[in-house]
C-alpha cells in the first residue's frame, strides 16, 4: 500500500505541475446531418440501431455547432445581426476574427506568407484585445462544416461571411513536421487539411483563447481517456481491416472496458488523435503503441463531395498526397472506436480522478 501511495502521489504531482487541466473543450460536431449508404445514396430516415449503416456521423449529434456574434466591444449580438466583428465558438470558447471587404489588412482577399500570417495575428488589435494568434490546424478544422456540399462553402457562412472558399488554403500555426518548410492549413471548399510552402501566400483568420493539448490517461483496461476532450478511445487497433460499413458495425457492437456505447469517430474526433508535431508516426505511441502506419483509419463522416467516399486519417505523417482525405467506402482500412465527448458530460479532470484514490488509503 505504501508503494501504491508513493506512485499515486508522484503521478498527482506530475499532472499538477504539467498544467494539463488549464484548458479543456469538447470537440464540435461536424455538421453532417444526412445519412448515406456505401454507394452514396441518401438513407431517409437515418438507420436505427438494428439496421445497416447505423453508427455513422449523422446518427449522433454530439456538441452541435453553436456560435455567437460579438460586436467590436465583445458584446453578444443576435444571430440575425447584420454587422459583427468577432464570433465566439460556444463549444470551444475560442473567439474568431470576422473578415471584411474594406481593403484593410482584415480584408478577405488579403494574403500572407506563413511568417507574415503569424506576424499579422500577433499584431492584430480587435475588440480591445491584443492576444490574437494564428490558430492551430486542429482549431481551424473545427470551423469546417462537413455537412455542406459543393457549391456550398464548408463553413458556417451565417457567422463567417467573406470566407474565401473553393480550394484555397487558410494558414494554421502548425508546421509540417516532416518538412518544416511547409505548414498546415485548411481549405473551406470542403474542409480538407493540406500543407503548403511557407513562402507562398495564403489566407488568414485570427483566433484568441486557450489552447488545448491532449492529456491522456491509460485506464489499464484497453482504453485511453483524453482529458482535454472527454473522449475515451479504444487503445488498440480493431482486428483486421474493414469496409466502412463493417467499421460502423464493429464499433457499435464493441464491448470494451465495461462499456458498450462505442462508435466510429467523426473526422473531427479522429483528427484529435493526430500529433502534428510528429512524423512517422504522427500519434502518441506511448498511449497508442500498436497504431498501424501502413494504411488509414476510418471516420464515420461521409465526404459530401462524393458520397460513396468517407473521410479517413493516416497516422504515419498525416499527409499522403494526393489521396490524403477520403476513400471509397468499399475499400478496407483500420478502425479505432471512441465513446463519450458530450458537452458538460464525460470530461475527466485528472486531478479529480486521482484524489479519490489518494484519499482512500
C-alpha positions in Angstrom: 0.0 0.0 0.0 2.9 2.4 0.8 4.4 1.9 -2.7 1.0 2.4 -4.3 0.6 5.7 -2.5 4.1 6.9 -3.5 3.3 6.1 -7.1 -0.1 7.9 -7.0 1.2 11.0 -5.3 4.1 11.1 -7.8 1.6 10.9 -10.6 -0.6 13.5 -9.0 2.4 15.9 -8.7 3.4 15.4 -12.3 -0.1 16.1 -13.6 -0.4 19.1 -11.3 2.9 20.7 -12.4 2.2 19.9 -16.1 -0.9 22.1 -16.1 -2.9 19.7 -18.3 -6.1 21.0 -16.7 -5.5 24.5 -18.0 -7.9 24.2 -21.0 -10.4 21.6 -22.0 -13.1 21.7 -24.6 -15.5 19.4 -26.3 -14.9 18.6 -29.9 -17.6 20.2 -32.1 -20.0 18.1 -34.2 -19.1 18.1 -37.9 -22.4 19.5 -39.0 -23.3 16.4 -41.1 -27.0 15.6 -40.6 -27.7 13.3 -43.6 -27.1 9.6 -43.7 -25.7 7.6 -46.7 -25.1 4.1 -47.7 -21.8 2.7 -49.3 -22.9 3.9 -52.7 -23.6 7.4 -51.5 -27.4 7.1 -51.6 -29.3 9.1 -49.0 -30.9 7.0 -46.3 -34.1 8.6 -45.0 -34.7 8.5 -42.1 -31.3 7.7 -40.8 -30.9 4.0 -39.9 -31.9 2.7 -36.5 -29.6 0.6 -34.3 -30.9 -2.6 -35.8 -30.3 -1.5 -39.4 -27.3 -1.5 -41.8 -25.1 1.7 -41.7 -26.2 2.7 -38.2 -23.5 4.5 -36.3 -22.4 7.0 -39.0 -21.8 10.6 -38.3 -25.4 11.8 -38.8 -26.7 9.2 -36.3 -25.1 11.2 -33.5 -25.4 14.9 -32.7 -22.6 15.5 -30.1 -21.8 19.1 -29.3 -23.8 20.6 -32.2 -22.2 23.7 -33.8 -23.0 26.8 -31.9 -21.7 30.3 -32.5 -22.3 33.8 -31.0 -21.8 37.0 -32.9 -19.9 39.7 -31.0 -19.6 43.4 -31.6 -16.4 45.4 -31.6 -16.5 45.6 -27.8 -17.1 41.9 -27.3 -20.8 42.2 -26.6 -23.2 39.5 -27.6 -25.4 40.1 -30.6 -28.5 38.5 -32.1 -27.8 35.6 -34.5 -29.5 37.8 -37.1 -27.3 40.9 -36.6 -26.1 42.3 -39.9 -22.8 43.6 -38.6 -20.4 42.0 -36.2 -16.6 41.9 -35.6 -15.9 38.6 -33.9 -17.5 35.2 -33.4 -17.3 33.0 -30.3 -17.4 29.3 -30.8 -19.7 28.2 -27.9 -18.2 24.7 -27.8 -14.5 25.5 -27.6 -14.8 29.1 -26.2 -12.4 30.3 -28.9 -13.1 33.8 -30.4 -12.6 34.3 -34.1 -11.9 37.3 -36.3 -14.5 38.1 -38.9 -13.1 39.1 -42.2 -14.1 42.3 -44.1 -14.4 43.6 -47.6 -12.9 47.1 -46.9 -9.4 46.8 -48.4 -7.7 46.9 -45.0 -5.4 44.2 -43.6 -8.6 42.3 -42.5 -9.9 42.2 -46.0 -10.9 38.6 -47.0 -8.8 38.8 -50.2 -5.6 39.8 -48.4 -3.0 37.0 -48.4 0.2 36.5 -46.4 3.2 34.2 -46.3 3.3 31.9 -43.3 5.6 34.2 -41.4 3.6 37.3 -42.3 0.4 35.5 -41.2 2.0 34.8 -37.8 3.0 38.5 -37.5 -0.4 39.7 -38.7 -2.2 37.8 -36.0 0.2 38.8 -33.2 -0.2 42.5 -34.2 -4.0 42.4 -34.5 -5.9 44.8 -32.2 -9.5 43.9 -32.4 -12.3 44.2 -29.9 -10.0 45.7 -27.4 -7.8 42.6 -27.4 -4.2 42.2 -28.5 -3.8 38.5 -27.7 -4.8 37.3 -31.1 -2.8 34.5 -32.7 -2.7 32.2 -35.8 -4.9 29.1 -35.0 -3.5 25.6 -34.8 -4.6 23.3 -37.5 -6.9 21.4 -35.1 -8.7 24.6 -34.1 -9.1 25.7 -37.7 -10.7 22.4 -38.8 -13.4 22.9 -36.1 -14.8 25.7 -38.2 -15.4 23.4 -41.2 -19.0 22.3 -41.9 -18.7 18.8 -43.2 -22.4 18.7 -43.9 -22.1 21.2 -46.7 -21.8 20.1 -50.3 -20.4 21.9 -53.3 -21.1 24.6 -54.3 -21.9 25.5 -50.6 -18.9 26.6 -48.6 -17.7 24.1 -45.9 -18.0 26.8 -43.2 -21.0 28.3 -41.4 -21.4 31.4 -43.6 -24.1 32.9 -41.4 -21.4 33.5 -38.9 -18.2 33.6 -41.1 -19.1 35.7 -44.1 -16.4 36.8 -46.6 -14.7 33.4 -46.4 -12.7 32.5 -49.5 -13.9 29.1 -50.4 -13.1 27.0 -53.5 -9.9 25.0 -52.7 -7.8 27.9 -51.3 -5.9 27.4 -48.1 -6.1 29.3 -44.8 -2.9 29.2 -42.8 -2.6 27.5 -39.4 0.3 28.0 -37.0 1.2 24.3 -37.2 4.4 23.4 -39.2 4.5 20.2 -41.2 6.8 18.1 -39.0 8.2 16.0 -41.9 9.3 19.1 -43.8 9.2 22.4 -41.8 9.5 24.5 -44.9 5.8 23.7 -45.2 2.9 24.4 -42.8 -0.6 23.1 -42.4 -3.8 24.8 -43.4 -7.5 24.2 -44.1 -9.4 24.6 -47.3 -13.0 25.7 -46.8 -14.2 24.4 -50.2 -14.6 21.0 -48.5 -12.8 21.2 -45.2 -9.7 19.3 -46.1 -6.4 19.8 -44.4 -3.3 20.4 -46.6 0.2 21.6 -46.5 1.7 24.5 -48.4 5.2 26.0 -48.7 5.6 28.7 -46.1 6.9 31.2 -48.6 3.6 31.0 -50.5 0.8 33.5 -49.9 -2.4 32.2 -48.4 -5.4 33.4 -46.4 -5.6 34.1 -42.6 -8.2 34.1 -39.9 -7.0 35.1 -36.4 -8.2 33.5 -33.1 -7.9 34.1 -29.4 -8.5 32.0 -26.4 -7.0 29.0 -24.6 -5.0 26.3 -26.4 -5.8 22.7 -25.6 -3.3 19.8 -25.7 -4.2 16.2 -25.3 -3.6 14.8 -21.8 -4.1 11.0 -21.9 -4.8 8.6 -19.1 -4.2 4.9 -19.7 -7.2 3.2 -17.9 -5.5 -0.1 -17.8 -8.4 -1.9 -19.5 -7.6 -1.5 -23.2 -9.0 2.1 -23.2 -7.4 5.6 -23.0 -9.1 8.8 -21.9 -8.2 12.1 -23.4 -8.9 14.5 -20.5 -8.8 17.6 -22.8 -11.8 16.4 -24.9 -13.7 14.0 -22.7 -13.3 11.2 -25.2 -12.5 7.7 -24.3 -10.6 5.7 -27.0 -10.0 2.1 -27.8 -6.3 1.8 -27.2 -5.6 -0.9 -29.7 -6.5 -1.2 -33.4 -9.5 -3.3 -34.2 -8.5 -6.7 -35.5 -8.3 -6.8 -39.3 -9.2 -4.1 -41.9 -12.8 -3.4 -42.7 -15.0 -1.7 -45.2 -16.8 1.5 -43.9 -20.0 -0.5 -43.2 -18.1 -3.1 -41.3 -16.3 -0.5 -39.3 -19.6 1.1 -38.3 -21.0 -2.3 -37.2 -17.8 -3.3 -35.3 -17.8 -0.2 -33.2 -21.5 -0.4 -32.4 -21.1 -4.0 -31.2 -17.9 -3.4 -29.2 -17.9 -4.3 -25.5 -14.7 -2.9 -24.0 -13.7 -1.6 -20.6 -17.2 -2.3 -19.2 -18.7 0.0 -21.8 -21.0 -0.8 -24.8 -21.6 2.7 -26.1 -18.7 2.7 -28.6 -19.0 4.2 -32.0 -16.9 5.0 -35.1 -15.3 8.5 -34.5 -16.2 11.5 -36.6 -13.4 13.1 -38.7 -13.1 15.9 -36.1 -12.7 13.3 -33.3 -10.3 11.1 -35.2 -8.1 14.1 -36.1 -7.9 15.0 -32.4 -5.6 12.0 -32.0 -3.1 13.3 -34.5 0.2 14.5 -33.1 1.0 17.2 -35.7 4.5 17.6 -34.1 5.4 14.1 -35.0 6.5 12.5 -38.3 6.3 8.7 -38.8 4.4 8.3 -36.5 2.0 11.2 -36.0 0.3 9.8 -32.9 1.3 9.4 -29.3 2.7 5.9 -29.3 3.1 5.9 -25.5 -0.7 5.6 -25.2 -1.4 4.1 -28.6 1.6 1.8 -29.1 0.1 -0.5 -31.7 -1.2 2.0 -34.2 -0.7 0.7 -37.7 1.0 3.1 -40.1 0.7 1.1 -43.3 -2.8 2.3 -44.1 -5.6 4.6 -43.0 -8.2 4.7 -40.2 -11.9 5.2 -41.0 -14.0 8.0 -39.6 -17.8 7.9 -39.6 -18.1 11.1 -41.7 -19.2 10.8 -45.3 -17.4 13.0 -47.8 -20.1 15.3 -49.2 -18.2 16.0 -52.4 -18.6 12.3 -53.4 -20.9 10.5 -51.0 -19.6 7.0 -51.8 -16.5 8.1 -50.0 -15.8 8.7 -46.3 -13.1 10.7 -44.5 -10.1 9.0 -43.1 -6.8 9.7 -41.3 -3.2 8.5 -41.9 -1.2 8.3 -38.7 2.2 7.9 -40.4 2.6 11.5 -41.3 -1.0 12.7 -41.8 -0.3 14.0 -45.3 -0.4 11.4 -48.1 -0.8 13.4 -51.2 -2.9 13.2 -53.4 -5.3 10.8 -51.5 -4.9 12.2 -48.0 -8.5 12.9 -47.1 -11.2 10.3 -48.1 -11.6 7.0 -49.8 -14.2 4.7 -51.3 -16.4 3.1 -48.6 -16.0 -0.4 -50.1 -12.2 -0.3 -49.6 -10.8 -1.7 -46.3 -8.9 0.2 -43.7 -8.2 0.1 -39.9 -10.6 1.1 -37.1 -10.3 2.6 -33.6 -13.5 3.1 -31.7 -14.5 6.1 -29.4 -17.1 6.9 -26.8 -18.2 10.0 -24.9 -17.3 13.6 -25.5 -20.6 15.2 -24.9 -20.5 18.8 -23.7 -21.0 19.1 -20.0 -20.8 15.3 -19.7 -17.9 13.0 -19.5 -14.9 15.3 -19.0 -12.3 13.8 -16.8 -10.3 16.2 -14.8 -7.1 14.3 -13.9 -6.8 15.9 -10.5 -10.3 14.7 -9.5 -9.6 11.3 -11.0 -6.6 10.8 -8.7 -7.7 12.4 -5.5 -10.3 9.7 -4.5 -7.6 7.1 -4.9 -5.1 9.0 -2.8 -7.5 9.8 0.0 -9.0 6.3 0.1 -5.9 4.9 1.9 
